Amino acid sequence: MLARVHSAAAFGIEARVLDVEVDVSDGLPCFQIVGLPDASVKEARERVRSALRNSSFPFPGRAITVNLAPADFRKVGALLDLPVAIGLLLIGGMRVGTPLRRLFVGELGLTGEVRPVRGALCLASAARESGFEEMILPAENAAEAAAVEGLRVIAVKNLSSAVAHLTGDRQLAPCSAAAAPAPPAAVDFADIFGQAVARRALEIAAAGGHHALLVGPPGAGKTMLARRLPTILPPLTRAEAIEATKIHSVAGALPHGSGLVEIPPFRAPHHGVSAPGLVGGGTRPAPGEISLAHKGVLFLDELAEFRRDVLEAIRQPLEEKRISIVRVGGAHAFPSDFLLVAAMNPCPCGFAGDARRACRCDRGERQRYARKVSGPLLDRIDLHVSVPAVPWSDLSRSCPPEASRSIRDRVVAARGLAAARAPGRAALRNADLPVSEFDRALSLDASGRRLVATVVERLGLSLRALHRSLRVARTIADLAGSERVSGAHLAEAVGYRIRGALDARTVDRTAGTPVPCSSV
């Protein structure tokens, strides 16, 4: 006797539909699973046997063979327990009430409870694309799966409720989509006094999608500034929310019972993270921190303390906004369109250039510290920002700083101007604009064109640095509501590029103060 049940398995952040074929024949009692299962799938034999018996369903005492087709890739995880159990019940005589194309996923406990699985949104998307009408899955995964339109999502807590729904004894209502719970608004730019330059730089970063490096002594507020950057980013569009939720679901970072991730994520890995932990990888490729920060912020605190190979691994994703991981079993591509914010001290002791405390590092120590971060990586960071210690006069002001809400309004307006220059791509930022379209979007006025020549001749910027400065200038003009990029906009943009070399590289050995640089 043969029964066929449909299921699915995640492959990266995509999924493939599977045929779970269950055959029961005469012979010595045995339970075999074929079709390239891993150890966790093979262990389904014991889970399914106990779940059926403890739920008062019959278990055939004959030869059982389960085939997972197609067999050209390895099946991983316990999400195939439920379809295997349903297949055995169909062979045992269970009659299905409503004839629908159904797909089943779920892990079974020994008592028959249906436990949550990873990647439910990916599995639901694959079900909808393959023409399935209904998906039966664990209750904790239903909210995210229900975000897929045109698919009936049925949440079950145990095997008995799944059977009752299939036979028509107790029909379950389909679930509706829900957003992931937003964290409490515990941080706001109104908490930060002073640091006008750093606040302005992060506003530009949010408006144009530009990466930023914060350089300053310990306790100056670099981490506080970075953690408040997501509060001025616009909410994710539906397409962005679905993509971000898929990544978090596959990685197991989505809380059970929550729906779509609708606010930009914030990730702050420790500087001891490995390269696979940061960019993704492993025997079974999984998303790394740069993918979990997709459409949000990746904060690298103490940038110079990260291993050199780890930092170099993010150079390609910074440019291509995705990471490809190739293994023997196939290639996996994970999106990684994140906003990088890094923070570091100007020297090992942290007080080079500080007016209140003398630097204890010699010139060699400062140079070795600066060389921990490669020039090509720094060249890909658009905004290099000095974050000095905040004087008491700024902390004692009675006027509260500007809140995140008003800054976010300007960011949204600036992104709207950028999107208007590229119809049909509403989420486009100036940092994302293709090179072929950038010249038309730049729109330099006469003063801006004159300053470009001066910048190239006097500062010796690389072509990449100049191009990135022009993109930052375009964002500054958008924040000002200007259609043309003026010399003042470009001067401010180039000023951020100069500060990076000033703070991170060139510190006077004797005085411990920054070396003067010619004004743009």
C-alpha positions, 0 to 999 in steps of 0.5 A: 500500500502506497500513500503520497504526501507533499512537504517542502525543505529549505535550501538557503532562503528558498525552498523545494517541494518534496514528495513524501512517499510512504509504502507499507508492505508485508514482511518483517517489521522495519522502518526505513527512510531513503532519499538522502536524509540526514541523521535528524530525518532518520530519527523521525522513525522513533518520533513518528512511532511514539507520536502515533501510539501516544495519540491513540492512532494505529502503527503498522507492524509491517515493513515501512519504507519512506522515500523523500523525492527528489533525492538529489539534495540532502534533507535536513531537520525534523520538519518531515515528521508530520507528513510521514505520520499523515502518510501512515494514517492514510494507509491505515484508512484515514479518509480526507474530507475536503479534497485540497492540494495540501502541504505538510511540515512540522516536527513531532514530539513523542506525545504527538505535539507539533513543534515549530520548524525553521524557514516557515515563510520560505516553505509557504512561498514555495507551496504557493508558487507550486499551486498548493491551496492549503498548508498545515504547519505548527501553530508557532510558525503560522503567523509568518507563513500567513504573510504569503497571499493566496495560501490557506495556512492552518495552524495545528498544535498536535497530531490529533488536531491535524487529523480532525481537520483533515477528516472534517471532524473539526475544521480549523480556520485559516490564520491571518498575517501578523507583524513581528512584535516591535521592541520597545522604543528604548532608544532615541536620538533625543538621548544624545547631547552634543555630537552635532557632526556625528548626528548629521553624518548618521542622518546622511547615512540613513538618507542615502544608504552610505556606510559610516565610520565613527572614530573617537575616544572611549566614552564619547558616545559612538555606540549610543549613536550607532544603536539609534541609527535604526530609529531614523530609518524608514519602515521596511516595505512589504517586499523587504519585510518578507525577504528579511523575515525569510533570513531570520526564519531560516537562521532560527532568529525569529521568535516563535509566534511572530510574523513579518519583520517590519522594522530595520534589524540591528546586528552588533556581532562581537569582535571575536566573531569568525568569518563564517559567523559574520558572512555565513557558511558552515557545513550546512550553509546558514546566513551570517550576521551580514545577512541578518542585518539585511535592510538594516544596520550592521554595527562593528564596534572596536573595528580594529579588534576584528580579525583581518580575514573577517573584515576582508570577507565583507568587502565583496558583500559591501559592493554586491549586496549579497553573499554566495556560499559554495559547497559540494552540495550546491551554491547558496546565495544570501542577501546582504544589503546592510548599512555598515556603521563601524566604530574604533578608537584613534589609537590603542589607548584611545586618547590620541587627539583628546584635549583632556587626556594625553595619548600614551601610545608611540608612533609605531603603536598608532601605525600598527593599530591603524594598519589593522583595518585595510585601506580598501575597506576604509575606501568603501566607507563613505562617511568618516566621522570624528566623535570627540568627547562631549564637553560639559557645556553640551551636557548641561543644556536645558534644550533637549536634542532633536528626537528620532521622529523628526530626523526620520521625516527628513530621511523619508523625504530625501529618499522620496526625492531619490526614488522620484529620479528612478521611477518604479524603484521606490526603495532606491537610495543614492548609494544603490543608484547604478553607475550608468544612471548616476551622472544624470541624477548628479546634476552638479551646478557650476560651483560644484563642477569647479570644486570637483576639479579642485578636489581631484588636484589638491586631495588626490582622491581615488576615483572610487573615493571621488565617486562616493563623495559625489553620491554623498553630496547628492544625498546632502542636496536631497536633505536640503530639498535641492534639485542641483548639487552645489559646491557647498554640498560637495564640500561637506561630502568631501569633508567626511572623506578627509576626516577618516584619514585624519583621525584614523591614520595621521596623528602627530607623534609628539603632541598627540593632536591631529595633523592639520589638513588643507581646507576644501 
